[in-house]
Amino acid sequence: MHYLESLLDNLDRSREQLLVALENLPDEALLTPNVVGNMSIADCLALQTAWEAELVTGYMRLDQGQKPENLLQALGHPTDYNRLRLIENRERDLDAIFDDFQHVRLQIEEWLEVFSEKDFMSPRRYAWFLGRSLAQITALLTYEREADYVPVIEAFAAQWADDYPEPPTDLLIPLTAVSLEENPDELDQPD
């Protein structure tokens, strides 16, 4: 299972790098247009989710012994696929995008256990992929896609932090220092 461990490591590494880049960005930053090309970060996440969901559906079709038609169509016309998925996801709620973004990656990891090493690694196993193995297709649509835009998002996050620094924490009053209880001595004093 060395091939699977390596793939899972790559999936985890790329996702962790992306999540670290995103962790200090507010929703406003995630919705800012033209961060990655003409897309917002939210658009990127929705598009990554769509590709990974298409991959999961492709895994299911392959497991059933069927041709993954939609996945092949998407791979054959990625610009059209991206355009349509961006239109579909334009009005989606950011929380829903994040939920799906995390959920579909878990589904990919679960599906990886279904295929044998031979089926997964052989470029001849699935002739529909024209000499590419299922491992290559998986890499292409997951961590390799993320690697394309993670540096841009990291640079944007760094610039955002410079433009909108966090307020100093020493000026904040911790809520634990504030008591909502009335002082009994104050109640007895006349106004």
N, C-alpha and C positions, 0 to 999 in steps of 0.2 A: 504493500500500500504506500510505498515511497512516493509514487506519482501523485497520489491523493493528498498526502501531507504537504508536498511542495505546492500544489495548487491551492490548498486551503491557506497555507502561509501567505501566498501572494494575494489571495482575496482579502485576508485579514489585514495585511500590511497596507494595501491601497485604501481600504475602507477606513482604517484607523487614521491614516494620513489626511484623508478628506475630512473626517469628523473633527480632528484636531484643528484644521484650518477653519472650520465652521463654528467651533464652540463659543467664541466670543462675539460672533456677529449677531446683531439684533434682526428681527424680521424685516425691518426696513432695508437693511443691507442685502438680505437674501432676495428681495424683490426689485432691487436696483437694476434697471435695464443695461444692456451692453457691457456686462462684466466679462463674459466669455463669448467673444464674437458679438453677435447681436442678441445673446441670451442673458437672462438673469441667472443667478445661482439656482433659484427655484426651478427655472426652465431646465437647467442642466440636470438637476436631481430628478425631475419628472421624466426627462428623456432617458436618463440612465435606467430608471425604473421600468420604463416601457421596453427597452432593449432586453433587460434581464427577465422581464415577464414573458417576452417573446421566446427567449431561450428556455425558460421553464416549460412553456407550452411545447416547444420543440422537443425537449427531453421526453415529455409525456407521449408525444406522437412516436418518437423513435422507440420508446419502451413498448408501445403497442404494435411495433413492426410497420408503422406507417410513415410515409414521407412527410416531413415537417414543412408543408407548403408555405405557410405564412412566414416562417423564419427564413426560408430560402428566398421568398419574394423580398423581404426586408433586406437581406444581405445583398441581393442583386440590385436594389435601388435604395441605398441608404439615405440619399438626400431627400427623396420623396417620403420615405418612412419618417425621417426626422421632422420634416415640415408638417406632415399630418398629425404626428404625435404632439408636436408643440401646439397646434391649433386645438386639439382635443383637450389638452391639459391647461390651457391658458387661464381659465377661471377657477381652477382647483384650489382649494384651501391648503395653505402651507402645512398645517398639521396632518392632513390626509396625505400630502405628498411625502412627508417624512415617514409616516407610518408605513406606507407602501414601499418606500425606499429601503427601509430596514427589513420589512417582511419578505420581500422578494429575494433578498440575498440569503436569508435563512432557507428559503425554498430551494435555491440553487444548491446550497451546501447539503441539504437532505437528498436531493436528486443525484448528486455526485456518487453517493454510495450505491446507487442502483446499477450502475454500469461497471462491467468488468474492466480491468486494466487494458486488456486486449481491445475491447470495444471502444474504450475511451481514447486510447493512444494511437491506434492504427489509422493512418491516412486513407487506407483502402476500405475500411469497414463500412462507411456510409458514402457510397458513390455520389450521392447528391451534393456533397461538400467539395466536389472537384479536387480531390487530392489533399484536402485539409482534414485533420483529425478532429474529433469532437473536443479534445483538449485544446486545440488551436482555436476553434470557434468559441469555446468558453472563455479562453484568455482574451480574445479579441473583443468580446462583448461585455466583459466585466472589468478586470483590473487594468487592461491595456487602455480601454476607453477612459477610465477614471484618471489614469496617468496623463492623458492628453490635457485635461483641464485642471488638475490639482495645482500645478504651479501657478496658474493664472489666479485661481481662487486664493491661494496662499498670499500672493502679492497684493491682491485686492484687500484681503483681511488685514495685512500689515499696514496698508495705506489707510484703511478705515480706522484702525487703532490710532494712527498718527493724527488723523483729521478729527476724530471724535474720541478723545481719551476718556478713560474711566474717571469718574470723580474721585478725589482722594478719600480714602475710607476713614481717615482720622477726623474728618469733619462730621461724620455720621454719629448719631446717638443710637446705641444698640437698644432694641426694643426691650431687652431684658432689664435695662436700667430704668425703665419707665413703669411706674406702678399705677394701675387704674383704681386701686383702692383709695378711699378717702381717709385722710388722717383723722382719727377720732378726736384729737386735741383741737382741731380746727372747727369741728362741729359745735363745740361748746362756747365758742367765742362769739360775742355779739358783732353785728355788722356796723 
